[in-house]
Amino acid sequence: MKKGVLIILFFVLLGNSNTVLAQTEPEDIAMATDDYQDAFYESLKQKGIENYDKAIASLDKCIKLKPNDAVAYFELGKNYLALKDYKNAQEAFEKATQLNPKNKWYWLGIYDVSYETKNYPLAIETIQKIMVFDEEYKDDLISLYMITNQFDKALTAINEMNDKFGKSEDRERYKIQILSQGKYQDAAITNLIDQIKKNPKEESNYVNLIFLYSKAEETDKALDIAKQLSKEIPDSEWAQVSLFKVYLDANQAEKAIKAMNIVLSSSKIDSKMKHRTLNEFLIFVTKNPQYAPDLEKAIAYFDNDKEIDVAKEIGKFYHGKGQFENAIKYYEKDLRTNSETDRETNLLLLDAYTQAKQFEPMTKRAMSMIEVYPSQPQFYYYAGLGNNQLKQFKNAKTVLEMGLDYVVDDKKLEANFNIQLGEAYNGLGDAKKKEEYFLKANELLKQK
């Protein structure tokens, strides 16, 4: 809104002339009597040093000398506004508009009061009067319609301003906000399809349509529009979404990677499309592992992604495929990038270590996690398992007995603890204890 624009009002001394143009700014005044002039200048001086009460007293003198002076009332309104005395400010501005309704600055005074007091109906009414002098104030009207949820009126005004003055960043943002609501989506989609037919070189229409399809989870339609865009505007960042898919399907890896990097580095393309692009490349890399270094570089684009831990998700993907070495690599990357102590990721990593028979790093990590989560039995279990595999049976026995106390209502985990305790006692040469724990494990497994 234009609330942030400083309205600079200044004097023009016109010699002995008492004529002031009808649409001059409020402080472009002709001097009256010496007493009026002294009082008026004193009010400006006091306002300049923020002595608003004294400025108001001087302006009261001016009004007594010239009761129908609109400029004095306007200045009075500004001083009351500075004091947040909104009632007196509004009355002063209204008096100024009654005396001279053709000066937009006086109406802007009322607008300032109505905006600061959140009297939006009055703000809308006032801005409509200001638009008579300056149509670009319709942007303020659009903002007021958005604040008051009058989206139909806002959309109409946005289209009118776009047609007359061209698109603006704020208007496009408001338009997307409006069109993202279900009520408007069907009409908006139809309108955008028509706009693309009329002007196939206007990128924003494709982008808005892709956004709507993506929000509605109609990703295939979004990709179709991106493909259409790539034909009309090949250098568009959004066009690379489609070109990436085309190149990938054609097994043109180098071109696909180049397109993918443009997509992932773009500030214009939404995260859903970026994640879909990365997932498709991940599937490609599982069949073409020579491009794994390019996958590593691609993941780096998501290091600051707050919505999804991309490295963890890729680790899970490889985990599910039984590619435990790759899963370990991405779990470790996720822990380095995000949080070394994330419980879920550490448990996934420990399982992957187990499957890959990497018992030394598994044991070391499990022991460090016991310090962070001293009541989580899973970490004691992995530490015991690892120590057994490393033939550190005494350490295994100690950590397993400690962890068993924390197992609650989990028969499978309790059975696994007993199996590992049996292994530990077996390693220590205690056959009786070994059989005792193995039997207990069997009983627990039967109860599952």
N, C-alpha and C positions, 0 to 999 in steps of 0.2 A: 504494500500500500504506500501511498505517498506521504504517510505519516512521518517518514524519516527524512523527508526533504525539508531543508531549512527555507522558510519563507523570508526572504530578505527585503525589508521595507526601507526605503530611503527618502530623504528630503530632496526636493528640487526647488531651489529658491529662484523665483522668476522676477527678480527686480521689484518693481512697483505693481506688477500685474496681480490682480486678485482672481484671475481665471485659473481654474483647475479642470483638466480634462475629465470627462464623466467616468472613465475607467482607469484612472491613475491609482497607484497603490496607496494605502491609507495614510502613510506618512508623507506623501507628496502634497504638502499643504501650502496654502497661501497664508501669509501672516495677517493676523487681525490686529487687535489693539496691543499696545506694549504690555499691558497687564496679562492678557491672554498668552502672548508670546513668552513672557517670563515664566508663567505658570506651566505652560506646555513643555518648555525646555527643562524646567526643574523636574517635571514628571519623568522625562526621558533619562535625565541624569540619575534620579533615584532608582529607576527601574534597572539601569545599567549596573548599579552596585547592589541590586537585589533588595533595596529598601522599598518593597512593594506598598506597604501601608502609606509611606510618605508620598509615593508616586500617585496613589489613589487620592490622597488629600489634595494634591496639586491639580489633578484632573477634575475633581469636584469644583474647584475654583474656575477652571476653564468652562465647565458646563454651565455654571451660574452666569458667566460672562457671555457665553454663546450656547443657549439651551438646545439649539437644533444642529449642533456640530457633530456630524457622524464620526469624524476622525477621533474626537475626544472619547466618545462612547466606545469605539473600537479599542483604543488604548486602555481604557478602563477595564474592558473585558479581558484583555491580555494580562493585566496585573492581577485581577481576581483569579484568573486561570492559574497563574503562577503560584498563587496561595492555595490552590485547590478549593477555592470557594466557588463551586460550580454553579450554584443558584444565581449569585450576583453576576458571575461571568456570562451566563446564558442571557440574563436580562439585558446586560449591557450590549452584547453582540446583537441581540434581537432589535434593540432600539436603533443600533447603527444600520441594520438592514431596512428598518422602516423608513429611516431618513434617506437612505440611498440604496434601494434594492438592486441597483445595477452594478454594484461593486462585489466581485466574487470573493475578495479577501474577507469581507464582513461575514459572508455565508460560511467561509472556511473556519471562522471563529466559532460559529455554532457547531460546525462539524467536529472541531477539536473537542469541544465540551461533550458532545453526544458520544463520541468515540471513547473518551477517557472514562465516562460514566457508564459505558456499555448500554447506552440507550440506542440500540441499533435501529429500531423503527424511525426515530428522529434522524439518525445518521443517514439512513437510506433516503428519507424525504429530502434532507438537505443536500446530499450529493447529487440528487437528480436536478436540483436547482443550479448547482455549480456547473453541471454538464452543459447547461445552456451557453456558458462562457467558454468552456474548455471540454470538448468531448472525450479527451483522453482520461478524464476522471472516471470514466465508466469502468476502468480497471479497479478503482476503489469500490465501485458498486458491486463488481463481481466478487471481490473479497468479502464484502458485507453479506452478499447472498450466500456465500460458502459458510460464513460464521453462523448464519441463521438457518442453515440447512434448506435454503430455497434453491434446490439444485436445478429445477426446470428453468427458472429465470436465469440462473448463473450460466447454464449451458447455452441458452439463447444469446445472452450478452457476449459470451466467449466467441461464439460463431460470428456475431456481428463485428466484434473488434478484430478478429482474425481476418475477415474479409476486407475490412477498411484499412487496417494498419499493419497487417501481417502477423504471424504467430509470435508469441513471446514465451519465454521459459516458464513464467508463473502461470500463464493461461493454460499451457500444455499440461503442467502439473495438476492444475485444478481439473482439467478435462479428464485426465486419466483417473483421478480420484472419483469423479462422478461416474464415469463409464464402467468402473470396476464394480459398481453395485449391480446386483442381478437385475433390478428393474430396468436398467438402461442397456444391458449388454446386447440383447438381440437387435435392438434398433441401432446400436452403435456399430455392431458387426456389419449389418446391412449397409449402413451409411459409409463405412470405411471401404467395403468392397466396391461400392459405387464410385467413391473418390479415387480408388486405385485404377478403375477402368477409365475415368476421365483424365487422370494425370498420373500415368505409370512411372514417372520419374520423381515423384514426391516421396522420399524415403520415410518420412514420419508416419504416413498412413499405414505402410507395411509394419513398421515397428509397433504402432498402437494396436494393430490387428493381431500381431504375434503376441503382444502382451495379454490381450483379452483371451485368446485361445489358450495361452499358457496358464493363465489364472483359472480358467475353466477346466484345467487338466486335459485339454484336447491337444496334446503335444503333436500328434501326427498332422493335424490341420495347421498348427503353428509352423511345422517344418515345411509343409507345402507352400505356405506364404513366403517363408525364407528362401525356398527354391525359386519362386517366382521373382522375388527381389533380386536374387543373384543373377538372373537373366537380364533384368532391366538396369540394375546398378551393381555391376560386378565388384566394385571397390568398396562397397558398403561393408561395415564390420558385421552387421547382421547377416549379410549374404554368405559370410564364411561358415555360418552354421550349416547351411545347406551344402555348400561346396565341400566341407569336411566329409559329410556323409557320402557324397558322390565319389570323392577320391578314395575313401576307405573301401567302398563297395567295389571300386575298380582296382583295388590293391595297389593304388599309387601312393605308397606310404609317405614319401617325402612331401608331396603336395598336401596330403591330409594333415601331416604334422604341422606344416606351416599354417594352414587354415585353423587348426586347433589352437595354436598358440595365440593367434589373433583373437579368437573367441574368448579364451581364458583370460587374456590381459585386458579385454575391453571393459570399460566402465559403463557401457550402454546396455550390455547383454545381461539378463537376469540370471540369478544363481541356479534356477531350475535347468535352464538350457546348458549352463556350464557343467553342471553335474552329469547331465545326460551325455554331453559330449565326452567327458572324461570316462564315464562308464563304458561307452562304446569303444573307446580307445583301449581301455583295460582288457576287454574281451578280445580285441584284436591282438594285443600283446601276448595273451596266454597262448595264442596259436603262432605268434611270431616273436619269440622271446628276444630276438636280436634288437628289438626296439625298446627294451626295458629302460635304458638310460633316458630315452625321451619321455617315458612315463614318469620317471623320477623328477625330471624338470617340470613336467605338467603339474605334478602334485604340489610343487612349491608355490604355485599360484594360490593355493587354498590354505596356506599356513595361517592366515589371519581370519579364516572363515569361522564365524561364531555359531553358525547353524549346524554344521556337520563336521565331525572329525574325519576328514577324508582319508588320511593315512590309516586310521583304525578300520574304516569301512573296507579299504582295499586289503588290509590284513585279514579281515573276516572272509573276504571273497576268496583269497588264496587258501585260507584255512579250510573252507568248505570244499575246495578242490583237492585237498590233500597235499598242497604244495607248501609244506610247513616252513621250509627255509625262507621262501618269499614272505610268508605270513609273519615270521619273526622279524624280518627286516623292516616291515611297515609298522608293526606294533612298537618296535624300538624307536622308529622315527617319530611316531605319534607321541610317545612318552617324552622324548627329547623336546619336541615342539610345544606340547601342551603342559602336561603335569606328570612328573616322574612317579607320582603316588596314586594315579587314577586306579581305583580298585578293579574295575571291569577289565581295563586293558592289561593290567598286570596278571590277572587270572587267565586271560586269553593267551598271553605271552607264555606263562608257565605251562599251560597245556601244550602249546606249540613246541616249546623246548622239550617236553616229555616225548611227544610224538617223533621229534627229530633226534631224540636220544642225546641231546646236548645237556648233560646232567650237571656239569660244572657251573655254567652260567645260571642254570635253573636254580641250583642250590643257593648260590650267592644272592640272587634276587629274592628268593623266597625268604631267606633269613633277614634280609633288609626290610622286607614288607612286614615281618613279624614285629619289628620295632615300631612301624607306623600303625599297624592294625593288630594290637596285642590280643584281641579277643576274636579274631577271624580264624576259624579252624583250618580253612583251606590252605592258608599259607604255611601252617605247621605241617600239614600233610605233604605238600610239595617239598618242603625242606627235609622231612623224614625220608621221602622217596628218593630224593637226590642223594642224601647222605648214604642210604643203603646201596645205591648204584655205584657210588664212589668208594664203597667198602669202609665207610666211616660209621661202623655199626653202633658204637657207643653214643656218638652225636645223634644218630637217627633215633635210638631208643629214648634219649633225653627229650628231644624236641617233640616226638610223637606222644609221649606220655603227658607232656605239658598241654599239647593241643587237643588231646582227647577230651579234656575237661570242658572244652568250649563247644563240643558237638551237641546240638539239641535238635531232636525230631528229624534227623536225617540218617536213616538206616543205611543207605548206600555209602555215605561218607564214613559213618562209624565202622562199617565192615571193612572199608579200604584202610582205615587206620589200623584195625586189628591185623589185617594181612601184612602191612608194613612192619608192625611191631613183631609179628611172627618171623618175618625176614630178618629183622634186627637181632632177635634172640638166636635165630639160627646162625647168623654170622658170628655171634658171641659164643657159640657152642653150647647153648642151653636148649636141648631138644625138648624138654618138658614144657618150658614156657612157649616154645615155638608151637607145639601141638595145641596148647591151651588157647592161644590167640587165633590159630587157624580154625579151630572148632567154633570159637565164638563168632568169627567172621561168617562161617557157614550158616550158623543159626540166624544171624542178622539178615543174610541174603534171602533166607527162606521166608522171613517176615515182610519182605518188601511188597 
